[in-house]
């Protein structure tokens, strides 16, 4: 019974998570209409990490303390019932054939299973020195990033390609069916335009590799690696939910074969069941005909038998030490100044140090970006900048009237700006490249950048100047000039420049409002 | 293992199955990735093309709200029924280029769009499509311009341009040849151009003929290299049966995107007619440009798309404030 209810809740939770992920997009209003980052807000690991790294508590995360307190009551029920990544791992584990499952030892994995405590300590230690690595390992952040930036776009691409292939057959009876279906999908599941994120294949491969570990051992990630699971274990080991066995137990072992967590339910009678590992999934009680059942006691906060850690001093020391080493190690790369010119942060981003301390690399801002202009950064800024958002203007510009990325950022790495503030916030400056700009380099008129410039008055103006055609004759053309006081670095000029691969006008982070050092002009106030 | 299923056989079947799957996937993949380069033999419907390109007076209306002015203009031109026959499919092509509110005059007035849709449906149109390919985010532009809400309420189907649903078409112009054209914009019986009069740095003014840039896909920015020829090429291909120029609010500087109400003049004017060159010639006069000041007007007249001589075309002028 418990198992059936759990399966329904688990499927429902995964569905809610996926729907919220799909709804992470412009929905026809300036404000996001849905609580799309609900799962991030309920994640106590993110609360703790942001507290350590940025010394701040985003208000929305206070609800996540309830998740921690719940573990005293329900153990790691989150892992078994609500976690979307747990559900995906469970589904992946089902691909294992039954024959191999029988031969496998499902009991507790010993100290190896305590690796998750080491990982937890590592990300928290790194966070305490300002390197926010926990978003890379946190299962909610990891799932949003992987599905939103890699797996989702792949599925969408396949769907779109199939419908377009049908469309290209130009066979009318077929189109009469396929096109309405395609339009329905476009209004619901699909994005407005095919999303694509630079470097997302690495994110997708890591995600698939973690899921593939389930073929070796079901829910390998959840048992061995998950730092959020480790955090929840801390409360669960003292939790009031207890698995008990009556004397009728005949030691058949079915319970432990069915256990995905290595929680040793077969030892429940002897007090060997491990609440810190148990997902409260109910597989064991469902598999047991006569003996097993969950009971309630008082939480063992003050006394009583509490499960020890399935880990040793070495794991604890190694994890903490690794975290303390990691932070300065990745920071050293960033001591090299100046910043890479392509590091154009979304409008409202805090100063770089604070930004890196808060950014989870969850990818929500990239998913919600109207123009697909925000992309996960590669290694241009070292490991510390990995998967943080940067604007890539040749892929998509920052829409003048849009403030979605600031609305969605769960930790305030991108501050929520009013539209007026956003339109005055510079994220960089455009520079004309006279060697590539069509009027200057080739004597052809253009003004596409001026035409699109959204500020008023326009930051890009044109003046008529003499230029030369390739044959040497002179012509009068409109030459673009950028006013650095007006330019906010939105990048629409670069996005629409007819010179495609390396446009004739390009934005770099120089002049960004958030950094008084990233300026090249002497005049006070901005650039 | 059941009798008759030897290991050898099963392995053989699995091998054959895998080979089939891989081969099949390769064929399907090829099909998916093969886009017909040019749809040769596909000719757009142009049943009414001869209605355009000269003839017919202009109706010039002043000092009313957009809906009242277009009502008066269509009465003067003999009613919408002259252009839209019963059962016709109609494209109404406003300018929805920018993510700007109506007060900023970067897009066609939404009340005007809605009224034109209503007039088409009242004349018996089977369906009215309203669409454009904006420069800013299409969803934001459709919403912020007010056109999506107004046109939908008026009964139009408001569609987004889909770059996977284009027909690569030979525009057969002087500078424009192979361009992707949105299918929905071509497969209609009647095209009504609904531009807004705006300042433009390169072409000086953007009016009706330049509005057809919203009907082609791809990197249309390159058209600016020969802007006047490109505008005339587009006008020669997308011949509308009717052009209704919105000059209710006019953007006089920082065009075509604008963004400041200080650059907007509310002159409450509307000009309609079957002759696209004559309508644009009048539109240019709003910016104090004569018929010879705008190159594409002269070139369009030379290509036989219409007349720059407003006195020979004939203008019916109406002032709604005088009418009470």
Interface residues (C-beta under 8 A of the other chain):
Chain A: X26 X28 X160 X161 X162 X164 X165 X167 X168 X170 X192 X193 X370 X371 X399 X400 X401 X402 X438 X444 X445 X446 X447 X448 X450 X451 X452 X453 X454 X455 X456 X457 X458 X462 X478 X496 X497 X498 X500
Chain B: X31 X32 X33 X34 X35 X36 X39 X99 X135 X136 X137 X138 X139 X140 X143 X144 X160 X163 X164 X165 X200 X201 X202 X219 X221 X222 X224 X225 X227 X254 X256 X257 X258 X259 X260 X263
